[in-house]
Amino acid sequence: MAQGLDVDAMLARFRERAAAVKNRPLPPVAGEERAQFIKQAQLDFQDFAMVGDAEGTMEDGVLVLRLDLRPKGT
């Protein structure tokens, strides 16, 4: 399966998912449910965006994602 994996396409799908989460409309919920929905959307966006921003390679059949989390300018 790893041999047929298009890493660039996979990363693009994660960027698309991040954009979809960011643009997801808020359902008609209030109170604690609303806060939980917003918190989950923030976590989903963070996770999808981080993977989408990674540099991906295949090394000896292992998918390697490299993501620089250092502050800009360092």
Secondary structure per residue as TSV (DSSP state, phi and psi in degrees):
chain	resnum	aa	ss	phi	psi
A	1	M	-	360.0	-41.2
A	2	A	G	-62.6	-29.9
A	3	Q	G	-65.0	-30.2
A	4	G	G	-93.4	4.6
A	5	L	-	-77.1	123.7
A	6	D	-	-94.2	97.8
A	7	V	H	-61.2	-43.1
A	8	D	H	-61.9	-39.8
A	9	A	H	-67.3	-38.5
A	10	M	H	-62.8	-45.4
A	11	L	H	-64.2	-36.8
A	12	A	H	-63.1	-38.7
A	13	R	H	-63.4	-38.1
A	14	F	H	-66.4	-37.6
A	15	R	H	-64.4	-40.0
A	16	E	H	-64.0	-40.6
A	17	R	H	-64.4	-40.0
A	18	A	H	-61.6	-44.2
A	19	A	H	-64.0	-39.5
A	20	A	H	-64.4	-40.1
A	21	V	H	-65.6	-42.9
A	22	K	H	-62.2	-34.0
A	23	N	T	-97.5	5.4
A	24	R	-	-66.0	128.5
A	25	P	-	-70.6	148.7
A	26	L	-	-78.4	124.5
A	27	P	-	-69.2	163.4
A	28	P	S	-75.4	73.7
A	29	V	-	-124.9	159.1
A	30	A	-	-137.1	167.9
A	31	G	H	65.1	-135.1
A	32	E	H	-63.6	-37.2
A	33	E	H	-62.6	-39.6
A	34	R	H	-63.7	-46.1
A	35	A	H	-61.6	-41.5
A	36	Q	H	-64.9	-41.3
A	37	F	H	-62.1	-45.2
A	38	I	H	-64.9	-43.4
A	39	K	H	-60.9	-44.7
A	40	Q	H	-65.2	-39.6
A	41	A	H	-62.9	-39.6
A	42	Q	H	-64.6	-42.6
A	43	L	H	-66.4	-42.4
A	44	D	H	-60.2	-46.7
A	45	F	H	-60.6	-46.5
A	46	Q	H	-58.6	-48.3
A	47	D	H	-63.9	-49.1
A	48	F	H	-64.4	-40.9
A	49	A	H	-66.2	-39.9
A	50	M	H	-63.6	-46.7
A	51	V	H	-65.7	-40.7
A	52	G	H	-63.1	-28.9
A	53	D	H	-86.3	-7.6
A	54	A	S	-72.0	156.9
A	55	E	E	-95.3	125.8
A	56	G	E	-115.4	139.5
A	57	T	E	-140.7	160.7
A	58	M	E	-106.8	123.7
A	59	E	E	-126.8	107.7
A	60	D	T	54.0	41.9
A	61	G	T	82.4	6.7
A	62	V	E	-112.3	126.8
A	63	L	E	-75.5	122.5
A	64	V	E	-116.3	121.3
A	65	L	E	-108.7	127.4
A	66	R	E	-116.5	124.3
A	67	L	-	-135.1	117.6
A	68	D	-	-83.9	113.0
A	69	L	-	-101.5	7.5
A	70	R	S	-70.1	149.3
A	71	P	-	-60.0	148.3
A	72	K	T	-56.6	141.9
A	73	G	T	88.8	6.0
A	74	T	-	-115.3	360.0
